[in-house]
Amino acid sequence: MNKRRERVEENLRRVIADVLLFGNLRDPRLSGETGVGVTAVRVTPDLSIARVYIDPVVADGRDPEALLAGLQAAAPSIRRELGRQLKMRRVPELRFMRDESIERGLAIERVLQELRDEDVVQESVPGDTSEDP
């Protein structure tokens, strides 16, 4: 990846995170006890589309898919704010996606912990330790 794309992605990530935190978005799906962490932004080589990966923090049993729908509905106003804050000829179209890498990492960590626990149990239980000559 080239330096320009990396710089654009980081600038987009920073400004989108600020807008989501302080932007006073009016969509009810984005208000209340809902938080959104912008984990990454990936733009196409022609800088026309930006995939915004988010980690939704949803309380009270609210649906993370509703949060994604709210973000997608708010994309035009977020894009306008990006145009105001960033010096770009054309602001990319925003597509919000759930970042599942954190959940996958936690699942892997749980499996590894279970394996460690099984090893501890097997070592502590006296089993067949006879050695055949």
N, CA, C and O atoms as a GROMACS GRO file, in nm:
protein
  532
    1MET      N    1   0.085  -0.117   0.000
    1MET     CA    2   0.000   0.000   0.000
    1MET      C    3   0.090   0.123   0.000
    1MET      O    4   0.198   0.125   0.060
    2ASN      N    5   0.043   0.225  -0.068
    2ASN     CA    6   0.126   0.344  -0.075
    2ASN      C    7   0.099   0.438   0.042
    2ASN      O    8  -0.002   0.426   0.113
    3LYS      N    9   0.190   0.529   0.060
    3LYS     CA   10   0.184   0.622   0.174
    3LYS      C   11   0.060   0.712   0.169
    3LYS      O   12   0.001   0.743   0.272
    4ARG      N   13   0.021   0.753   0.050
    4ARG     CA   14  -0.094   0.843   0.038
    4ARG      C   15  -0.221   0.775   0.090
    4ARG      O   16  -0.297   0.833   0.167
    5ARG      N   17  -0.243   0.652   0.046
    5ARG     CA   18  -0.362   0.578   0.092
    5ARG      C   19  -0.358   0.559   0.242
    5ARG      O   20  -0.461   0.574   0.309
    6GLU      N   21  -0.243   0.525   0.296
    6GLU     CA   22  -0.232   0.508   0.442
    6GLU      C   23  -0.266   0.637   0.515
    6GLU      O   24  -0.335   0.635   0.617
    7ARG      N   25  -0.217   0.748   0.464
    7ARG     CA   26  -0.244   0.878   0.526
    7ARG      C   27  -0.392   0.913   0.517
    7ARG      O   28  -0.450   0.962   0.614
    8VAL      N   29  -0.454   0.888   0.402
    8VAL     CA   30  -0.596   0.914   0.384
    8VAL      C   31  -0.677   0.828   0.480
    8VAL      O   32  -0.770   0.876   0.544
    9GLU      N   33  -0.643   0.700   0.489
    9GLU     CA   34  -0.716   0.608   0.578
    9GLU      C   35  -0.707   0.653   0.723
    9GLU      O   36  -0.807   0.652   0.795
   10GLU      N   37  -0.589   0.693   0.766
   10GLU     CA   38  -0.574   0.736   0.905
   10GLU      C   39  -0.649   0.866   0.932
   10GLU      O   40  -0.712   0.880   1.036
   11ASN      N   41  -0.644   0.960   0.839
   11ASN     CA   42  -0.718   1.085   0.856
   11ASN      C   43  -0.868   1.060   0.859
   11ASN      O   44  -0.939   1.118   0.941
   12LEU      N   45  -0.917   0.975   0.771
   12LEU     CA   46  -1.059   0.940   0.771
   12LEU      C   47  -1.099   0.875   0.903
   12LEU      O   48  -1.201   0.909   0.961
   13ARG      N   49  -1.018   0.780   0.950
   13ARG     CA   50  -1.048   0.710   1.076
   13ARG      C   51  -1.058   0.809   1.192
   13ARG      O   52  -1.151   0.802   1.272
   14ARG      N   53  -0.962   0.900   1.199
   14ARG     CA   54  -0.959   0.997   1.308
   14ARG      C   55  -1.081   1.089   1.306
   14ARG      O   56  -1.145   1.110   1.409
   15VAL      N   57  -1.112   1.144   1.188
   15VAL     CA   58  -1.224   1.238   1.178
   15VAL      C   59  -1.358   1.166   1.197
   15VAL      O   60  -1.447   1.220   1.262
   16ILE      N   61  -1.374   1.046   1.142
   16ILE     CA   62  -1.499   0.972   1.162
   16ILE      C   63  -1.519   0.941   1.309
   16ILE      O   64  -1.631   0.953   1.360
   17ALA      N   65  -1.413   0.900   1.378
   17ALA     CA   66  -1.424   0.872   1.522
   17ALA      C   67  -1.467   0.998   1.597
   17ALA      O   68  -1.550   0.991   1.687
   18ASP      N   69  -1.410   1.113   1.562
   18ASP     CA   70  -1.448   1.239   1.626
   18ASP      C   71  -1.594   1.274   1.598
   18ASP      O   72  -1.667   1.317   1.687
   19VAL      N   73  -1.636   1.256   1.474
   19VAL     CA   74  -1.775   1.287   1.438
   19VAL      C   75  -1.871   1.197   1.514
   19VAL      O   76  -1.974   1.243   1.563
   20LEU      N   77  -1.837   1.070   1.525
   20LEU     CA   78  -1.925   0.978   1.597
   20LEU      C   79  -1.928   1.009   1.746
   20LEU      O   80  -2.030   0.988   1.812
   21LEU      N   81  -1.819   1.059   1.798
   21LEU     CA   82  -1.813   1.090   1.940
   21LEU      C   83  -1.879   1.223   1.973
   21LEU      O   84  -1.952   1.235   2.071
   22PHE      N   85  -1.853   1.325   1.890
   22PHE     CA   86  -1.899   1.461   1.921
   22PHE      C   87  -1.997   1.518   1.818
   22PHE      O   88  -2.039   1.633   1.832
   23GLY      N   89  -2.033   1.440   1.717
   23GLY     CA   90  -2.108   1.494   1.605
   23GLY      C   91  -2.254   1.520   1.626
   23GLY      O   92  -2.318   1.579   1.538
   24ASN      N   93  -2.312   1.480   1.738
   24ASN     CA   94  -2.454   1.501   1.764
   24ASN      C   95  -2.541   1.450   1.650
   24ASN      O   96  -2.626   1.522   1.598
   25LEU      N   97  -2.519   1.326   1.612
   25LEU     CA   98  -2.600   1.265   1.507
   25LEU      C   99  -2.740   1.244   1.561
   25LEU      O  100  -2.758   1.203   1.675
   26ARG      N  101  -2.840   1.273   1.479
   26ARG     CA  102  -2.979   1.277   1.526
   26ARG      C  103  -3.052   1.144   1.516
   26ARG      O  104  -3.164   1.133   1.565
   27ASP      N  105  -2.994   1.046   1.457
   27ASP     CA  106  -3.061   0.918   1.441
   27ASP      C  107  -3.078   0.852   1.578
   27ASP      O  108  -2.980   0.838   1.652
   28PRO      N  109  -3.199   0.810   1.615
   28PRO     CA  110  -3.221   0.748   1.747
   28PRO      C  111  -3.144   0.617   1.766
   28PRO      O  112  -3.118   0.577   1.879
   29ARG      N  113  -3.109   0.551   1.656
   29ARG     CA  114  -3.031   0.427   1.668
   29ARG      C  115  -2.889   0.453   1.714
   29ARG      O  116  -2.820   0.362   1.759
   30LEU      N  117  -2.845   0.579   1.704
   30LEU     CA  118  -2.709   0.615   1.741
   30LEU      C  119  -2.700   0.687   1.874
   30LEU      O  120  -2.593   0.730   1.914
   31SER      N  121  -2.813   0.702   1.942
   31SER     CA  122  -2.813   0.775   2.068
   31SER      C  123  -2.826   0.678   2.185
   31SER      O  124  -2.841   0.558   2.166
   32GLY      N  125  -2.821   0.732   2.303
   32GLY     CA  126  -2.836   0.650   2.423
   32GLY      C  127  -2.704   0.588   2.465
   32GLY      O  128  -2.598   0.648   2.450
   33GLU      N  129  -2.713   0.469   2.518
   33GLU     CA  130  -2.596   0.399   2.570
   33GLU      C  131  -2.526   0.319   2.460
   33GLU      O  132  -2.501   0.200   2.476
   34THR      N  133  -2.497   0.385   2.353
   34THR     CA  134  -2.434   0.319   2.240
   34THR      C  135  -2.300   0.385   2.213
   34THR      O  136  -2.290   0.508   2.207
   35GLY      N  137  -2.200   0.304   2.198
   35GLY     CA  138  -2.069   0.356   2.163
   35GLY      C  139  -2.018   0.284   2.039
   35GLY      O  140  -2.054   0.169   2.013
   36VAL      N  141  -1.937   0.353   1.965
   36VAL     CA  142  -1.882   0.295   1.843
   36VAL      C  143  -1.733   0.322   1.841
   36VAL      O  144  -1.689   0.436   1.851
   37GLY      N  145  -1.656   0.217   1.828
   37GLY     CA  146  -1.513   0.232   1.811
   37GLY      C  147  -1.478   0.210   1.666
   37GLY      O  148  -1.512   0.107   1.608
   38VAL      N  149  -1.410   0.306   1.607
   38VAL     CA  150  -1.367   0.292   1.468
   38VAL      C  151  -1.231   0.224   1.472
   38VAL      O  152  -1.131   0.284   1.512
   39THR      N  153  -1.228   0.097   1.430
   39THR     CA  154  -1.104   0.020   1.440
   39THR      C  155  -1.014   0.038   1.319
   39THR      O  156  -0.891   0.034   1.332
   40ALA      N  157  -1.073   0.059   1.201
   40ALA     CA  158  -0.991   0.076   1.080
   40ALA      C  159  -1.076   0.136   0.970
   40ALA      O  160  -1.199   0.129   0.972
   41VAL      N  161  -1.007   0.195   0.875
   41VAL     CA  162  -1.070   0.243   0.752
   41VAL      C  163  -0.983   0.194   0.637
   41VAL      O  164  -0.861   0.211   0.639
   42ARG      N  165  -1.047   0.134   0.537
   42ARG     CA  166  -0.975   0.088   0.418
   42ARG      C  167  -1.040   0.151   0.297
   42ARG      O  168  -1.161   0.140   0.276
   43VAL      N  169  -0.959   0.218   0.216
   43VAL     CA  170  -1.011   0.283   0.096
   43VAL      C  171  -0.968   0.204  -0.027
   43VAL      O  172  -0.864   0.137  -0.027
   44THR      N  173  -1.049   0.214  -0.132
   44THR     CA  174  -1.015   0.151  -0.258
   44THR      C  175  -0.899   0.228  -0.320
   44THR      O  176  -0.875   0.343  -0.284
   45PRO      N  177  -0.827   0.167  -0.413
   45PRO     CA  178  -0.712   0.236  -0.474
   45PRO      C  179  -0.747   0.370  -0.538
   45PRO      O  180  -0.663   0.461  -0.539
   46ASP      N  181  -0.868   0.386  -0.591
   46ASP     CA  182  -0.906   0.513  -0.652
   46ASP      C  183  -0.967   0.610  -0.551
   46ASP      O  184  -1.013   0.718  -0.589
   47LEU      N  185  -0.969   0.573  -0.423
   47LEU     CA  186  -1.018   0.655  -0.312
   47LEU      C  187  -1.167   0.691  -0.326
   47LEU      O  188  -1.211   0.793  -0.273
   48SER      N  189  -1.244   0.608  -0.396
   48SER     CA  190  -1.386   0.640  -0.415
   48SER      C  191  -1.475   0.578  -0.306
   48SER      O  192  -1.583   0.630  -0.279
   49ILE      N  193  -1.430   0.469  -0.246
   49ILE     CA  194  -1.510   0.401  -0.143
   49ILE      C  195  -1.422   0.376  -0.022
   49ILE      O  196  -1.308   0.330  -0.033
   50ALA      N  197  -1.477   0.406   0.095
   50ALA     CA  198  -1.406   0.380   0.221
   50ALA      C  199  -1.489   0.282   0.303
   50ALA      O  200  -1.605   0.308   0.335
   51ARG      N  201  -1.429   0.168   0.336
   51ARG     CA  202  -1.494   0.074   0.426
   51ARG      C  203  -1.450   0.108   0.567
   51ARG      O  204  -1.332   0.104   0.600
   52VAL      N  205  -1.547   0.142   0.650
   52VAL     CA  206  -1.520   0.184   0.787
   52VAL      C  207  -1.554   0.067   0.879
   52VAL      O  208  -1.671   0.030   0.891
   53TYR      N  209  -1.453   0.009   0.943
   53TYR     CA  210  -1.473  -0.105   1.032
   53TYR      C  211  -1.496  -0.052   1.173
   53TYR      O  212  -1.418   0.026   1.226
   54ILE      N  213  -1.606  -0.097   1.232
   54ILE     CA  214  -1.642  -0.048   1.365
   54ILE      C  215  -1.657  -0.164   1.462
   54ILE      O  216  -1.684  -0.277   1.424
   55ASP      N  217  -1.637  -0.130   1.587
   55ASP     CA  218  -1.662  -0.222   1.698
   55ASP      C  219  -1.777  -0.163   1.778
   55ASP      O  220  -1.756  -0.073   1.858
   56PRO      N  221  -1.900  -0.213   1.757
   56PRO     CA  222  -2.014  -0.155   1.827
   56PRO      C  223  -2.018  -0.197   1.973
   56PRO      O  224  -2.004  -0.315   2.006
   57VAL      N  225  -2.036  -0.101   2.059
   57VAL     CA  226  -2.054  -0.126   2.202
   57VAL      C  227  -2.199  -0.091   2.231
   57VAL      O  228  -2.235   0.026   2.242
   58VAL      N  229  -2.282  -0.194   2.243
   58VAL     CA  230  -2.425  -0.174   2.257
   58VAL      C  231  -2.470  -0.222   2.394
   58VAL      O  232  -2.438  -0.334   2.434
   59ALA      N  233  -2.544  -0.138   2.464
   59ALA     CA  234  -2.594  -0.173   2.597
   59ALA      C  235  -2.743  -0.206   2.590
   59ALA      O  236  -2.807  -0.186   2.486
   60ASP      N  237  -2.796  -0.255   2.698
   60ASP     CA  238  -2.938  -0.282   2.713
   60ASP      C  239  -2.992  -0.380   2.610
   60ASP      O  240  -3.109  -0.370   2.573
   61GLY      N  241  -2.912  -0.472   2.562
   61GLY     CA  242  -2.959  -0.571   2.468
   61GLY      C  243  -3.000  -0.515   2.333
   61GLY      O  244  -3.077  -0.578   2.260
   62ARG      N  245  -2.950  -0.397   2.298
   62ARG     CA  246  -2.985  -0.338   2.169
   62ARG      C  247  -2.912  -0.411   2.057
   62ARG      O  248  -2.806  -0.470   2.078
   63ASP      N  249  -2.970  -0.406   1.942
   63ASP     CA  250  -2.920  -0.480   1.826
   63ASP      C  251  -2.805  -0.406   1.758
   63ASP      O  252  -2.821  -0.292   1.717
   64PRO      N  253  -2.688  -0.471   1.746
   64PRO     CA  254  -2.576  -0.406   1.677
   64PRO      C  255  -2.607  -0.383   1.529
   64PRO      O  256  -2.551  -0.291   1.468
   65GLU      N  257  -2.694  -0.466   1.471
   65GLU     CA  258  -2.730  -0.446   1.330
   65GLU      C  259  -2.810  -0.317   1.312
   65GLU      O  260  -2.797  -0.250   1.209
   66ALA      N  261  -2.891  -0.282   1.412
   66ALA     CA  262  -2.964  -0.154   1.406
   66ALA      C  263  -2.865  -0.038   1.413
   66ALA      O  264  -2.884   0.064   1.348
   67LEU      N  265  -2.760  -0.056   1.492
   67LEU     CA  266  -2.657   0.047   1.499
   67LEU      C  267  -2.589   0.064   1.364
   67LEU      O  268  -2.566   0.177   1.320
   68LEU      N  269  -2.558  -0.047   1.297
   68LEU     CA  270  -2.496  -0.039   1.164
   68LEU      C  271  -2.590   0.029   1.065
   68LEU      O  272  -2.545   0.110   0.983
   69ALA      N  273  -2.717  -0.003   1.072
   69ALA     CA  274  -2.815   0.061   0.983
   69ALA      C  275  -2.822   0.211   1.010
   69ALA      O  276  -2.834   0.291   0.918
   70GLY      N  277  -2.816   0.250   1.138
   70GLY     CA  278  -2.816   0.391   1.174
   70GLY      C  279  -2.692   0.463   1.121
   70GLY      O  280  -2.701   0.576   1.074
   71LEU      N  281  -2.579   0.396   1.130
   71LEU     CA  282  -2.456   0.457   1.078
   71LEU      C  283  -2.463   0.474   0.927
   71LEU      O  284  -2.421   0.576   0.873
   72GLN      N  285  -2.516   0.373   0.859
   72GLN     CA  286  -2.527   0.382   0.714
   72GLN      C  287  -2.623   0.493   0.674
   72GLN      O  288  -2.601   0.562   0.574
   73ALA      N  289  -2.730   0.511   0.752
   73ALA     CA  290  -2.823   0.619   0.725
   73ALA      C  291  -2.760   0.755   0.751
   73ALA      O  292  -2.793   0.853   0.684
   74ALA      N  293  -2.669   0.761   0.847
   74ALA     CA  294  -2.602   0.886   0.881
   74ALA      C  295  -2.479   0.912   0.794
   74ALA      O  296  -2.416   1.017   0.808
   75ALA      N  297  -2.445   0.820   0.707
   75ALA     CA  298  -2.324   0.833   0.625
   75ALA      C  299  -2.318   0.963   0.545
   75ALA      O  300  -2.211   1.024   0.540
   76PRO      N  301  -2.427   1.010   0.483
   76PRO     CA  302  -2.416   1.137   0.410
   76PRO      C  303  -2.378   1.256   0.498
   76PRO      O  304  -2.298   1.341   0.456
   77SER      N  305  -2.433   1.263   0.618
   77SER     CA  306  -2.397   1.376   0.704
   77SER      C  307  -2.254   1.361   0.757
   77SER      O  308  -2.184   1.461   0.774
   78ILE      N  309  -2.211   1.239   0.783
   78ILE     CA  310  -2.072   1.216   0.824
   78ILE      C  311  -1.978   1.253   0.710
   78ILE      O  312  -1.873   1.313   0.731
   79ARG      N  313  -2.018   1.218   0.590
   79ARG     CA  314  -1.937   1.249   0.472
   79ARG      C  315  -1.926   1.400   0.452
   79ARG      O  316  -1.819   1.450   0.416
   80ARG      N  317  -2.035   1.474   0.474
   80ARG     CA  318  -2.030   1.621   0.464
   80ARG      C  319  -1.931   1.678   0.565
   80ARG      O  320  -1.854   1.769   0.533
   81GLU      N  321  -1.933   1.624   0.686
   81GLU     CA  322  -1.841   1.671   0.788
   81GLU      C  323  -1.696   1.638   0.750
   81GLU      O  324  -1.606   1.718   0.775
   82LEU      N  325  -1.675   1.523   0.689
   82LEU     CA  326  -1.540   1.489   0.641
   82LEU      C  327  -1.495   1.590   0.536
   82LEU      O  328  -1.380   1.633   0.536
   83GLY      N  329  -1.586   1.629   0.448
   83GLY     CA  330  -1.553   1.728   0.345
   83GLY      C  331  -1.515   1.862   0.405
   83GLY      O  332  -1.430   1.933   0.351
   84ARG      N  333  -1.578   1.896   0.516
   84ARG     CA  334  -1.546   2.024   0.582
   84ARG      C  335  -1.410   2.020   0.650
   84ARG      O  336  -1.336   2.118   0.650
   85GLN      N  337  -1.376   1.906   0.709
   85GLN     CA  338  -1.255   1.898   0.790
   85GLN      C  339  -1.131   1.855   0.713
   85GLN      O  340  -1.019   1.890   0.751
   86LEU      N  341  -1.149   1.779   0.605
   86LEU     CA  342  -1.034   1.729   0.530
   86LEU      C  343  -1.024   1.800   0.397
   86LEU      O  344  -1.124   1.833   0.334
   87LYS      N  345  -0.904   1.823   0.355
   87LYS     CA  346  -0.880   1.888   0.225
   87LYS      C  347  -0.865   1.779   0.119
   87LYS      O  348  -0.755   1.739   0.083
   88MET      N  349  -0.980   1.733   0.069
   88MET     CA  350  -0.980   1.629  -0.034
   88MET      C  351  -1.067   1.677  -0.150
   88MET      O  352  -1.170   1.741  -0.128
   89ARG      N  353  -1.026   1.645  -0.271
   89ARG     CA  354  -1.108   1.681  -0.386
   89ARG      C  355  -1.242   1.612  -0.380
   89ARG      O  356  -1.347   1.673  -0.403
   90ARG      N  357  -1.238   1.485  -0.348
   90ARG     CA  358  -1.360   1.406  -0.342
   90ARG      C  359  -1.357   1.319  -0.218
   90ARG      O  360  -1.262   1.243  -0.198
   91VAL      N  361  -1.458   1.329  -0.136
   91VAL     CA  362  -1.467   1.248  -0.015
   91VAL      C  363  -1.526   1.113  -0.055
   91VAL      O  364  -1.627   1.109  -0.125
   92PRO      N  365  -1.463   1.004  -0.012
   92PRO     CA  366  -1.513   0.872  -0.053
   92PRO      C  367  -1.650   0.840   0.006
   92PRO      O  368  -1.690   0.892   0.110
   93GLU      N  369  -1.721   0.753  -0.064
   93GLU     CA  370  -1.849   0.700  -0.015
   93GLU      C  371  -1.817   0.611   0.105
   93GLU      O  372  -1.723   0.532   0.101
   94LEU      N  373  -1.896   0.623   0.211
   94LEU     CA  374  -1.870   0.549   0.334
   94LEU      C  375  -1.957   0.424   0.340
   94LEU      O  376  -2.077   0.428   0.315
   95ARG      N  377  -1.894   0.314   0.374
   95ARG     CA  378  -1.966   0.187   0.396
   95ARG      C  379  -1.922   0.134   0.532
   95ARG      O  380  -1.805   0.100   0.551
   96PHE      N  381  -2.016   0.126   0.623
   96PHE     CA  382  -1.985   0.081   0.758
   96PHE      C  383  -1.998  -0.070   0.768
   96PHE      O  384  -2.095  -0.129   0.721
   97MET      N  385  -1.897  -0.132   0.830
   97MET     CA  386  -1.894  -0.277   0.845
   97MET      C  387  -1.852  -0.310   0.988
   97MET      O  388  -1.773  -0.238   1.049
   98ARG      N  389  -1.905  -0.418   1.038
   98ARG     CA  390  -1.869  -0.461   1.172
   98ARG      C  391  -1.733  -0.529   1.169
   98ARG      O  392  -1.709  -0.617   1.086
   99ASP      N  393  -1.645  -0.490   1.258
   99ASP     CA  394  -1.512  -0.550   1.268
   99ASP      C  395  -1.523  -0.672   1.358
   99ASP      O  396  -1.542  -0.661   1.479
  100GLU      N  397  -1.512  -0.788   1.298
  100GLU     CA  398  -1.529  -0.912   1.373
  100GLU      C  399  -1.396  -0.969   1.420
  100GLU      O  400  -1.394  -1.076   1.481
  101SER      N  401  -1.286  -0.901   1.393
  101SER     CA  402  -1.155  -0.953   1.432
  101SER      C  403  -1.140  -0.959   1.584
  101SER      O  404  -1.073  -1.048   1.636
  102ILE      N  405  -1.202  -0.865   1.655
  102ILE     CA  406  -1.193  -0.867   1.802
  102ILE      C  407  -1.265  -0.988   1.857
  102ILE      O  408  -1.214  -1.056   1.945
  103GLU      N  409  -1.384  -1.017   1.805
  103GLU     CA  410  -1.460  -1.134   1.849
  103GLU      C  411  -1.386  -1.263   1.816
  103GLU      O  412  -1.383  -1.355   1.897
  104ARG      N  413  -1.326  -1.270   1.696
  104ARG     CA  414  -1.249  -1.389   1.658
  104ARG      C  415  -1.130  -1.407   1.751
  104ARG      O  416  -1.098  -1.519   1.791
  105GLY      N  417  -1.064  -1.298   1.784
  105GLY     CA  418  -0.949  -1.305   1.876
  105GLY      C  419  -0.991  -1.354   2.014
  105GLY      O  420  -0.920  -1.435   2.075
  106LEU      N  421  -1.104  -1.306   2.063
  106LEU     CA  422  -1.154  -1.352   2.193
  106LEU      C  423  -1.192  -1.499   2.190
  106LEU      O  424  -1.168  -1.571   2.287
  107ALA      N  425  -1.250  -1.545   2.079
  107ALA     CA  426  -1.285  -1.687   2.066
  107ALA      C  427  -1.160  -1.774   2.066
  107ALA      O  428  -1.158  -1.880   2.128
  108ILE      N  429  -1.057  -1.730   1.997
  108ILE     CA  430  -0.931  -1.804   1.995
  108ILE      C  431  -0.870  -1.807   2.134
  108ILE      O  432  -0.819  -1.910   2.178
  109GLU      N  433  -0.875  -1.695   2.203
  109GLU     CA  434  -0.822  -1.688   2.340
  109GLU      C  435  -0.896  -1.784   2.433
  109GLU      O  436  -0.834  -1.848   2.517
  110ARG      N  437  -1.030  -1.794   2.418
  110ARG     CA  438  -1.108  -1.888   2.500
  110ARG      C  439  -1.066  -2.033   2.474
  110ARG      O  440  -1.051  -2.112   2.567
  111VAL      N  441  -1.046  -2.067   2.347
  111VAL     CA  442  -1.005  -2.204   2.312
  111VAL      C  443  -0.868  -2.234   2.370
  111VAL      O  444  -0.845  -2.342   2.425
  112LEU      N  445  -0.776  -2.138   2.359
  112LEU     CA  446  -0.642  -2.158   2.415
  112LEU      C  447  -0.648  -2.175   2.567
  112LEU      O  448  -0.575  -2.257   2.623
  113GLN      N  449  -0.732  -2.097   2.633
  113GLN     CA  450  -0.746  -2.109   2.778
  113GLN      C  451  -0.803  -2.244   2.816
  113GLN      O  452  -0.760  -2.303   2.915
  114GLU      N  453  -0.901  -2.295   2.739
  114GLU     CA  454  -0.955  -2.428   2.766
  114GLU      C  455  -0.848  -2.534   2.751
  114GLU      O  456  -0.842  -2.628   2.831
  115LEU      N  457  -0.764  -2.521   2.649
  115LEU     CA  458  -0.656  -2.618   2.630
  115LEU      C  459  -0.557  -2.612   2.747
  115LEU      O  460  -0.509  -2.716   2.793
  116ARG      N  461  -0.526  -2.491   2.793
  116ARG     CA  462  -0.435  -2.478   2.908
  116ARG      C  463  -0.497  -2.541   3.032
  116ARG      O  464  -0.428  -2.610   3.108
  117ASP      N  465  -0.627  -2.519   3.053
  117ASP     CA  466  -0.696  -2.578   3.169
  117ASP      C  467  -0.696  -2.730   3.162
  117ASP      O  468  -0.678  -2.796   3.264
  118GLU      N  469  -0.715  -2.786   3.042
  118GLU     CA  470  -0.712  -2.932   3.026
  118GLU      C  471  -0.573  -2.986   3.058
  118GLU      O  472  -0.562  -3.091   3.121
  119ASP      N  473  -0.468  -2.916   3.016
  119ASP     CA  474  -0.332  -2.960   3.045
  119ASP      C  475  -0.306  -2.961   3.196
  119ASP      O  476  -0.243  -3.053   3.246
  120VAL      N  477  -0.353  -2.860   3.267
  120VAL     CA  478  -0.335  -2.853   3.412
  120VAL      C  479  -0.408  -2.968   3.479
  120VAL      O  480  -0.355  -3.031   3.571
  121VAL      N  481  -0.531  -2.997   3.434
  121VAL     CA  482  -0.608  -3.106   3.493
  121VAL      C  483  -0.539  -3.239   3.466
  121VAL      O  484  -0.532  -3.322   3.557
  122GLN      N  485  -0.489  -3.262   3.346
  122GLN     CA  486  -0.422  -3.388   3.314
  122GLN      C  487  -0.293  -3.406   3.393
  122GLN      O  488  -0.259  -3.518   3.430
  123GLU      N  489  -0.221  -3.298   3.419
  123GLU     CA  490  -0.098  -3.307   3.496
  123GLU      C  491  -0.125  -3.334   3.643
  123GLU      O  492  -0.045  -3.401   3.708
  124SER      N  493  -0.236  -3.284   3.696
  124SER     CA  494  -0.264  -3.300   3.838
  124SER      C  495  -0.331  -3.433   3.871
  124SER      O  496  -0.325  -3.478   3.985
  125VAL      N  497  -0.394  -3.497   3.774
  125VAL     CA  498  -0.459  -3.626   3.798
  125VAL      C  499  -0.356  -3.736   3.780
  125VAL      O  500  -0.294  -3.748   3.674
  126PRO      N  501  -0.338  -3.817   3.887
  126PRO     CA  502  -0.243  -3.928   3.870
  126PRO      C  503  -0.300  -4.028   3.772
  126PRO      O  504  -0.406  -4.087   3.796
  127GLY      N  505  -0.234  -4.046   3.666
  127GLY     CA  506  -0.281  -4.138   3.562
  127GLY      C  507  -0.183  -4.250   3.544
  127GLY      O  508  -0.102  -4.279   3.633
  128ASP      N  509  -0.192  -4.311   3.434
  128ASP     CA  510  -0.103  -4.422   3.402
  128ASP      C  511   0.033  -4.366   3.365
  128ASP      O  512   0.056  -4.326   3.251
  129THR      N  513   0.121  -4.364   3.464
  129THR     CA  514   0.254  -4.310   3.438
  129THR      C  515   0.358  -4.420   3.434
  129THR      O  516   0.478  -4.395   3.441
  130SER      N  517   0.309  -4.544   3.423
  130SER     CA  518   0.404  -4.656   3.419
  130SER      C  519   0.479  -4.653   3.287
  130SER      O  520   0.425  -4.624   3.180
  131GLU      N  521   0.604  -4.684   3.301
  131GLU     CA  522   0.689  -4.686   3.182
  131GLU      C  523   0.723  -4.829   3.152
  131GLU      O  524   0.774  -4.901   3.238
  132ASP      N  525   0.696  -4.871   3.032
  132ASP     CA  526   0.727  -5.008   2.992
  132ASP      C  527   0.872  -5.015   2.950
  132ASP      O  528   0.919  -4.934   2.870
  133PRO      N  529   0.944  -5.113   3.005
  133PRO     CA  530   1.086  -5.127   2.966
  133PRO      C  531   1.106  -5.186   2.832
  133PRO      O  532   1.219  -5.203   2.788
   0.00000   0.00000   0.00000
